[in-house]
Amino acid sequence: MTDQFLENSLAVFADRSLTGRALQPAGWDNVAGLVCGFGDRLAGPPAGTWTIARQAHGTDVIDVDGVEVGTGASLPLEADALVLRRPGLVGGVRTADCVPLLLMAPGRGWAAVVHAGWRGTIAGIATVAVDRARRDGICATELRAALGPSIGACCYEVSSEIGERFARASLPVLSGQGSDGRPHLDLRAINAVLLERAGLPTEAIQYCGPCTRCARDRYHSFRAEPELSGRQISWIGWEDRTPLRDR
């Protein structure tokens, strides 16, 4: 689940608008101005979506508020989450088994997109994103979270050493599920626990989509195709409310 083939820059998708099949979190289509979706092999983000080209499996969060809308510029960045607080800005993360996490505060114009692999998860990237919302004046109880298509506990066998790291952090580990009794992880469930610990209500957290390895026909999966796997993009942000004549 690495992005070795990606350039170390912030890239803009200016030529894709294939959002027809993308999954959307339940009920989020009623949030005024919100743009979001979980992509797959065919469905991609809207034109102009900013993505982190080098995702480092860490806890760095970038606020994209200072980027000029529609410029198509690129910035050399290394991070695992983007914060979007301005109309016309949409940000995305690439995944192929890692968890894409969307966060938003209805009515507050605040959103974030997070890439959470096992390293970022154990490091607390979900918690860091919620802390960033607090810095921006958003209470955790105002946030809504959606955890998108990613590898499920059914397929995510890990080493005993990795399992022990999660257990020491009091995070759920499914013991004895894999070959030779090796543990399995449910990264979405673990990130949900971290979000709850950070203050989100349980009912504000939802899962969207299947296990990416099981649904490899629709989703890229590094575990299913380690040498060939591409990446799907999940995104969130806000519509540009500027009249067309003024853009």
N, C-alpha and C positions, 0 to 999 in steps of 0.2 A: 504493500500500500504506500508506495513512494511515488514522487513526481519527478524522477530523475531526468525525464526527457523534456521537461518544461524549462523555459528560459527564466532567468532571474529578473523578472520585471513585472509590472502591473499591466495587464493587457486589456484592451477594449474589444469587445465583440461588436463589430459594426455591420456584419454581413449575415447574421443569423437571426431569424425570428420564427422559430419552429415550435411555438409554445402550445400548439393545439392538443397534444396528447399528455402534456405535463400534469403530474399530480398536484393538487392544491390542498392545503390543510382545510379540514371541515370548518365552515363558518367564516373563514377569512375573506371570502369574496364579498362580504358585506362591509368590510372596513374601507372607508372612503379613501381613495387615492393609493391604496396598497397594490403593489405589483409583486407577485411571488410565485414560485413553483419549484417542483422537484423534477429535474430533467432525467432523460434516459438516453438510450442509443440514438433515438431519432429526435426527441423533443429537446430543444435548447432554449437559452435565455433570449429575451428581447434585445434588439439592436441597442448598442451603447452600454451593455452591461460590463462593469468593471470586475475583473477577477484577479486573485492573487496568483501569480504565475509560479512563485516558489513558496509552497506550503511546507513549513519546517517541522510539523508535528510538535509544536510548542504552545505557548500561551500569549504570543504577541497579538495585539489588536490594533488595527489601523482605522482611524476616523477618516472617512472619505469626504467629509464635509468641505474641505478646502479645494477639492478638484473642480475645475470648471466644467459644467455640463456640456456635453456634445463636442468637446475639443478633440477627442480621440488621442489624447496624449498618453504616454506611458511613463511610469515611475518605477525605479528599482526598489523593490520592497520584499521583505521576507516576513510573513505573518501567517496566522491561521484564522483570523476573523476580521470582518469589515463592519464598521458602524455607518449607517446611512441616516442622515438627519435633515436632508434637504430635498425638496421636490425636484424630480428629474434625475436623481441618482439611484441606480440599481447596482447591487453588488452580488457576486456569486463565488462559490467555492467548487473545486473539482473533487470528485470522490470516485472510488471504485472498490467499495467495501467499507471504507470509513463512514462515520456518521455525518450527514449534513444536518446542521441544526439551524432553524430559523427562529428568531426572536422578534417580537414587535410589541409596541404599546399602543393599543387602539386610542385614537384621538389625540395622541401626543406627538405624532410624526417621528417616532424613533424606531429604528429597526436594526438588526444585526444578522449576519450570516456567519456560521462557524463551521470549521472543518475539525472533526474530532476522531482521530484514530486512537489506538490504545495508549500511545505515549501522551498525546494531548489530553486524553480523558483522565489518565492517572495524574497528570500535572495540573488538572483543574481548569481547562480552557472554558468549560461551561460556567464555572463560578466566576472566572475573570470577566466573562462577557456580561454577566449580571452585575458585577461590581462596576463595570463601565457604565451600565445604565444608571446605576445609583449616582455616579459622578455627574451624569447629565440630568439629574433631578427626577429620575424615574424610579418609583418604588418597585420592589420585586413583585408585589401583589398586583401591580398594573400590567405586568408582562404576560404574554402568551407565547408558548413554545411549541414547535413542531419538529419532531425527529424523523427524518426522511429515510428512504430506502438505503439499507446497509446490511452488512453480513449479520446473520442471526446467530443465536446461541446454538442452533442446530448444526451450523457449519464452522463456527469459529473456535477451533481447537487451538490452545496455546500451550506453551511450556509450563512446567510446574513452577519455575522461577517467576514467570509473569503472573501466574495465578496467585502466588504467594504475595506479590506486591499489592495486588488488589485486595486480597484478604486482610493484609496489614492495615490498609486504609479503610477497613470496615465497609468495603464495597462487595456486592454480591458476586460470587464465583460458583459455577456449577461444577462440582467435583465429580471425578470418575466418569465423565460422560464420553470421553474420547478413547482412542486406541491406547492401550496400556494404562488406562485410568487417568489419562491427562485431562486437565480441566478445560471447560469451555467458558467463554465470556459472552454476555449479552450486552454489547456496548450501548445500545439504546436504553435499556433498562438502567444501566449504570449511570448514564448521563441524566436520566430522569431523576434518579436518586440525588445526584449532585444539584440539580435544579431545585428540587424540593428543599434540600439543605440550605440552599441560597435564598429561600424564601418564597418561591413560586408555589401557588396552590396546586394540589394534585390535579384538580379539574382543569387547570390551565395548560396542561401538558398533554400532547397527543402524538401518536405514532402514525406515520403515513407510509404505505407501501410495504412490499415484501422483503425477504432476505435476498440480497443481490446475487449471492451465489446460486441459490435455488432458482431464481428468475433470471438466469444469465442470458436468456434469449432476448430480454428487454433491457437489462442493465449490464453495464460493464462490471466485471468482478475480477479483482487481482488474484484471489484464491482460485477461481475457476480457470483463468487464462493468464498466468503470471508473465508469460512472454509477449502476449498479444493485447493485453487489456488496455483499453482507452480509458477515458474519464467522462462521466456525466457531470453536468453543472446544475447546481441548485442555487436559487437566487431570491433576493428580496430587495425592496426599495419603494420608491414613491413616484407616482406619475408626475410628469412635467406639466404644471398648470399654466405655464406661460402661453399666451395666445400665439398661434402659429405666425402671425404677421410680425410679432415682436422677437422671434427667435433668431 
